[in-house]
């Protein structure tokens, strides 16, 4: 089972930190603020080949053969 936002208070704190309207921070700072709220167990369950095999994970297409150097 993954961790979820257990209280409205933590959700409200996240929403304050991740304000997008009128936010002039660089994109990478906004992404960092969002990613701080993703539970570690969720990050640990992401596929290691997610970037290379994104079509498979997004659209269900067959996995591509791994690249060799």
N, CA, C and O atoms as a GROMACS GRO file, in nm:
protein
  276
    1UNK      N    1   0.085  -0.118   0.000
    1UNK     CA    2   0.000   0.000   0.000
    1UNK      C    3   0.089   0.124   0.000
    1UNK      O    4   0.188   0.131   0.073
    2UNK      N    5   0.054   0.220  -0.081
    2UNK     CA    6   0.134   0.342  -0.089
    2UNK      C    7   0.082   0.445   0.010
    2UNK      O    8  -0.035   0.445   0.048
    3UNK      N    9   0.172   0.531   0.050
    3UNK     CA   10   0.138   0.638   0.143
    3UNK      C   11   0.057   0.743   0.068
    3UNK      O   12   0.091   0.778  -0.045
    4UNK      N   13  -0.046   0.793   0.129
    4UNK     CA   14  -0.125   0.900   0.068
    4UNK      C   15  -0.128   1.018   0.163
    4UNK      O   16  -0.081   1.010   0.277
    5UNK      N   17  -0.182   1.127   0.116
    5UNK     CA   18  -0.196   1.244   0.202
    5UNK      C   19  -0.304   1.212   0.304
    5UNK      O   20  -0.421   1.195   0.270
    6UNK      N   21  -0.262   1.204   0.428
    6UNK     CA   22  -0.352   1.157   0.532
    6UNK      C   23  -0.442   1.266   0.587
    6UNK      O   24  -0.550   1.236   0.639
    7UNK      N   25  -0.401   1.389   0.577
    7UNK     CA   26  -0.483   1.497   0.632
    7UNK      C   27  -0.493   1.610   0.531
    7UNK      O   28  -0.406   1.627   0.446
    8UNK      N   29  -0.598   1.686   0.543
    8UNK     CA   30  -0.614   1.804   0.458
    8UNK      C   31  -0.504   1.905   0.486
    8UNK      O   32  -0.466   1.982   0.398
    9UNK      N   33  -0.451   1.904   0.609
    9UNK     CA   34  -0.346   1.999   0.646
    9UNK      C   35  -0.221   1.975   0.561
    9UNK      O   36  -0.162   2.071   0.512
   10UNK      N   37  -0.180   1.849   0.543
   10UNK     CA   38  -0.060   1.823   0.463
   10UNK      C   39  -0.086   1.856   0.316
   10UNK      O   40   0.003   1.903   0.246
   11UNK      N   41  -0.207   1.831   0.269
   11UNK     CA   42  -0.243   1.864   0.132
   11UNK      C   43  -0.242   2.016   0.113
   11UNK      O   44  -0.195   2.065   0.010
   12UNK      N   45  -0.292   2.088   0.209
   12UNK     CA   46  -0.291   2.234   0.202
   12UNK      C   47  -0.148   2.287   0.202
   12UNK      O   48  -0.118   2.382   0.130
   13UNK      N   49  -0.060   2.228   0.282
   13UNK     CA   50   0.079   2.272   0.286
   13UNK      C   51   0.145   2.248   0.151
   13UNK      O   52   0.220   2.332   0.103
   14UNK      N   53   0.116   2.134   0.089
   14UNK     CA   54   0.172   2.104  -0.041
   14UNK      C   55   0.120   2.204  -0.145
   14UNK      O   56   0.197   2.253  -0.227
   15UNK      N   57  -0.008   2.234  -0.141
   15UNK     CA   58  -0.065   2.328  -0.237
   15UNK      C   59  -0.004   2.468  -0.222
   15UNK      O   60   0.014   2.538  -0.321
   16UNK      N   61   0.027   2.507  -0.099
   16UNK     CA   62   0.091   2.638  -0.079
   16UNK      C   63   0.231   2.638  -0.138
   16UNK      O   64   0.273   2.737  -0.198
   17UNK      N   65   0.304   2.527  -0.122
   17UNK     CA   66   0.440   2.519  -0.173
   17UNK      C   67   0.442   2.510  -0.326
   17UNK      O   68   0.534   2.559  -0.390
   18UNK      N   69   0.340   2.446  -0.382
   18UNK     CA   70   0.335   2.423  -0.525
   18UNK      C   71   0.234   2.518  -0.588
   18UNK      O   72   0.138   2.474  -0.650
   19UNK      N   73   0.255   2.643  -0.572
   19UNK     CA   74   0.166   2.741  -0.634
   19UNK      C   75   0.215   2.766  -0.776
   19UNK      O   76   0.335   2.785  -0.797
   20UNK      N   77   0.126   2.766  -0.870
   20UNK     CA   78   0.166   2.781  -1.009
   20UNK      C   79   0.124   2.915  -1.066
   20UNK      O   80   0.194   2.970  -1.152
   21UNK      N   81   0.013   2.969  -1.022
   21UNK     CA   82  -0.033   3.098  -1.074
   21UNK      C   83   0.062   3.208  -1.031
   21UNK      O   84   0.080   3.232  -0.912
   22UNK      N   85   0.122   3.274  -1.128
   22UNK     CA   86   0.211   3.385  -1.098
   22UNK      C   87   0.346   3.342  -1.042
   22UNK      O   88   0.424   3.427  -0.999
   23UNK      N   89   0.374   3.213  -1.042
   23UNK     CA   90   0.501   3.163  -0.989
   23UNK      C   91   0.610   3.190  -1.091
   23UNK      O   92   0.600   3.148  -1.206
   24UNK      N   93   0.713   3.258  -1.050
   24UNK     CA   94   0.821   3.294  -1.141
   24UNK      C   95   0.946   3.211  -1.118
   24UNK      O   96   1.052   3.242  -1.174
   25UNK      N   97   0.935   3.104  -1.036
   25UNK     CA   98   1.050   3.017  -1.014
   25UNK      C   99   1.082   2.941  -1.143
   25UNK      O  100   0.994   2.920  -1.226
   26UNK      N  101   1.208   2.900  -1.159
   26UNK     CA  102   1.241   2.815  -1.274
   26UNK      C  103   1.165   2.682  -1.265
   26UNK      O  104   1.130   2.637  -1.156
   27UNK      N  105   1.141   2.622  -1.379
   27UNK     CA  106   1.065   2.498  -1.386
   27UNK      C  107   1.123   2.391  -1.295
   27UNK      O  108   1.049   2.322  -1.227
   28UNK      N  109   1.257   2.377  -1.294
   28UNK     CA  110   1.318   2.271  -1.214
   28UNK      C  111   1.292   2.291  -1.065
   28UNK      O  112   1.286   2.193  -0.991
   29UNK      N  113   1.277   2.414  -1.019
   29UNK     CA  114   1.245   2.437  -0.879
   29UNK      C  115   1.100   2.397  -0.849
   29UNK      O  116   1.072   2.346  -0.741
   30UNK      N  117   1.010   2.421  -0.944
   30UNK     CA  118   0.871   2.379  -0.925
   30UNK      C  119   0.860   2.227  -0.923
   30UNK      O  120   0.788   2.170  -0.841
   31UNK      N  121   0.933   2.161  -1.014
   31UNK     CA  122   0.932   2.014  -1.017
   31UNK      C  123   0.990   1.960  -0.887
   31UNK      O  124   0.937   1.864  -0.831
   32UNK      N  125   1.097   2.020  -0.837
   32UNK     CA  126   1.158   1.977  -0.711
   32UNK      C  127   1.058   1.990  -0.597
   32UNK      O  128   1.049   1.901  -0.512
   33UNK      N  129   0.983   2.099  -0.594
   33UNK     CA  130   0.883   2.119  -0.488
   33UNK      C  131   0.775   2.011  -0.494
   33UNK      O  132   0.729   1.963  -0.391
   34UNK      N  133   0.735   1.973  -0.615
   34UNK     CA  134   0.633   1.869  -0.630
   34UNK      C  135   0.690   1.734  -0.589
   34UNK      O  136   0.624   1.658  -0.517
   35UNK      N  137   0.811   1.702  -0.634
   35UNK     CA  138   0.870   1.571  -0.608
   35UNK      C  139   0.900   1.549  -0.460
   35UNK      O  140   0.906   1.434  -0.416
   36UNK      N  141   0.919   1.655  -0.383
   36UNK     CA  142   0.942   1.639  -0.239
   36UNK      C  143   0.822   1.575  -0.170
   36UNK      O  144   0.837   1.520  -0.060
   37UNK      N  145   0.706   1.581  -0.232
   37UNK     CA  146   0.585   1.528  -0.170
   37UNK      C  147   0.550   1.388  -0.219
   37UNK      O  148   0.450   1.331  -0.175
   38UNK      N  149   0.630   1.332  -0.308
   38UNK     CA  150   0.605   1.197  -0.356
   38UNK      C  151   0.669   1.101  -0.256
   38UNK      O  152   0.789   1.110  -0.230
   39UNK      N  153   0.590   1.010  -0.199
   39UNK     CA  154   0.647   0.917  -0.101
   39UNK      C  155   0.759   0.832  -0.161
   39UNK      O  156   0.755   0.796  -0.278
   40UNK      N  157   0.859   0.800  -0.078
   40UNK     CA  158   0.975   0.725  -0.124
   40UNK      C  159   0.936   0.588  -0.179
   40UNK      O  160   0.996   0.541  -0.276
   41UNK      N  161   0.838   0.523  -0.118
   41UNK     CA  162   0.798   0.391  -0.167
   41UNK      C  163   0.737   0.398  -0.308
   41UNK      O  164   0.745   0.302  -0.384
   42UNK      N  165   0.677   0.510  -0.342
   42UNK     CA  166   0.626   0.529  -0.478
   42UNK      C  167   0.743   0.543  -0.575
   42UNK      O  168   0.744   0.482  -0.682
   43UNK      N  169   0.841   0.624  -0.538
   43UNK     CA  170   0.959   0.640  -0.623
   43UNK      C  171   1.034   0.509  -0.642
   43UNK      O  172   1.086   0.481  -0.750
   44UNK      N  173   1.040   0.428  -0.536
   44UNK     CA  174   1.110   0.299  -0.544
   44UNK      C  175   1.039   0.200  -0.636
   44UNK      O  176   1.102   0.106  -0.685
   45UNK      N  177   0.910   0.221  -0.661
   45UNK     CA  178   0.834   0.129  -0.747
   45UNK      C  179   0.832   0.172  -0.893
   45UNK      O  180   0.773   0.102  -0.976
   46UNK      N  181   0.895   0.284  -0.926
   46UNK     CA  182   0.900   0.327  -1.066
   46UNK      C  183   0.993   0.235  -1.144
   46UNK      O  184   1.095   0.191  -1.090
   47UNK      N  185   0.961   0.205  -1.270
   47UNK     CA  186   1.047   0.116  -1.347
   47UNK      C  187   1.181   0.183  -1.378
   47UNK      O  188   1.188   0.302  -1.407
   48UNK      N  189   1.288   0.104  -1.371
   48UNK     CA  190   1.422   0.156  -1.398
   48UNK      C  191   1.440   0.192  -1.544
   48UNK      O  192   1.524   0.276  -1.578
   49UNK      N  193   1.360   0.131  -1.633
   49UNK     CA  194   1.373   0.158  -1.776
   49UNK      C  195   1.260   0.247  -1.827
   49UNK      O  196   1.226   0.243  -1.946
   50UNK      N  197   1.202   0.326  -1.739
   50UNK     CA  198   1.086   0.408  -1.774
   50UNK      C  199   1.110   0.506  -1.887
   50UNK      O  200   1.021   0.527  -1.970
   51UNK      N  201   1.227   0.568  -1.893
   51UNK     CA  202   1.255   0.663  -2.000
   51UNK      C  203   1.272   0.591  -2.133
   51UNK      O  204   1.217   0.633  -2.235
   52UNK      N  205   1.348   0.484  -2.131
   52UNK     CA  206   1.376   0.410  -2.255
   52UNK      C  207   1.251   0.338  -2.308
   52UNK      O  208   1.232   0.327  -2.429
   53UNK      N  209   1.167   0.292  -2.217
   53UNK     CA  210   1.050   0.213  -2.256
   53UNK      C  211   0.920   0.290  -2.233
   53UNK      O  212   0.817   0.229  -2.202
   54UNK      N  213   0.922   0.422  -2.246
   54UNK     CA  214   0.803   0.502  -2.214
   54UNK      C  215   0.682   0.463  -2.298
   54UNK      O  216   0.570   0.466  -2.246
   55UNK      N  217   0.700   0.426  -2.424
   55UNK     CA  218   0.584   0.385  -2.505
   55UNK      C  219   0.517   0.261  -2.447
   55UNK      O  220   0.395   0.248  -2.451
   56UNK      N  221   0.596   0.171  -2.393
   56UNK     CA  222   0.540   0.051  -2.331
   56UNK      C  223   0.457   0.087  -2.208
   56UNK      O  224   0.345   0.038  -2.192
   57UNK      N  225   0.511   0.172  -2.121
   57UNK     CA  226   0.442   0.207  -1.997
   57UNK      C  227   0.324   0.301  -2.019
   57UNK      O  228   0.226   0.295  -1.945
   58UNK      N  229   0.332   0.388  -2.119
   58UNK     CA  230   0.222   0.481  -2.144
   58UNK      C  231   0.113   0.422  -2.232
   58UNK      O  232  -0.006   0.443  -2.207
   59UNK      N  233   0.153   0.348  -2.335
   59UNK     CA  234   0.056   0.304  -2.436
   59UNK      C  235   0.041   0.153  -2.447
   59UNK      O  236  -0.045   0.106  -2.521
   60UNK      N  237   0.123   0.077  -2.376
   60UNK     CA  238   0.112  -0.067  -2.379
   60UNK      C  239   0.177  -0.132  -2.500
   60UNK      O  240   0.156  -0.251  -2.524
   61UNK      N  241   0.256  -0.057  -2.576
   61UNK     CA  242   0.324  -0.116  -2.691
   61UNK      C  243   0.432  -0.212  -2.641
   61UNK      O  244   0.476  -0.202  -2.527
   62UNK      N  245   0.476  -0.305  -2.727
   62UNK     CA  246   0.580  -0.400  -2.683
   62UNK      C  247   0.708  -0.326  -2.645
   62UNK      O  248   0.740  -0.221  -2.701
   63UNK      N  249   0.781  -0.384  -2.548
   63UNK     CA  250   0.908  -0.324  -2.508
   63UNK      C  251   1.007  -0.334  -2.623
   63UNK      O  252   1.008  -0.431  -2.698
   64UNK      N  253   1.091  -0.232  -2.634
   64UNK     CA  254   1.197  -0.230  -2.734
   64UNK      C  255   1.315  -0.310  -2.680
   64UNK      O  256   1.333  -0.323  -2.559
   65UNK      N  257   1.396  -0.363  -2.772
   65UNK     CA  258   1.518  -0.433  -2.731
   65UNK      C  259   1.610  -0.331  -2.665
   65UNK      O  260   1.621  -0.218  -2.712
   66UNK      N  261   1.677  -0.370  -2.557
   66UNK     CA  262   1.767  -0.275  -2.489
   66UNK      C  263   1.882  -0.234  -2.581
   66UNK      O  264   1.931  -0.314  -2.660
   67UNK      N  265   1.922  -0.110  -2.568
   67UNK     CA  266   2.035  -0.059  -2.646
   67UNK      C  267   2.165  -0.115  -2.592
   67UNK      O  268   2.181  -0.132  -2.472
   68UNK      N  269   2.257  -0.142  -2.683
   68UNK     CA  270   2.391  -0.184  -2.640
   68UNK      C  271   2.489  -0.078  -2.687
   68UNK      O  272   2.470  -0.017  -2.792
   69UNK      N  273   2.593  -0.056  -2.611
   69UNK     CA  274   2.691   0.048  -2.645
   69UNK      C  275   2.788   0.000  -2.749
   69UNK      O  276   2.877   0.076  -2.789
   0.00000   0.00000   0.00000
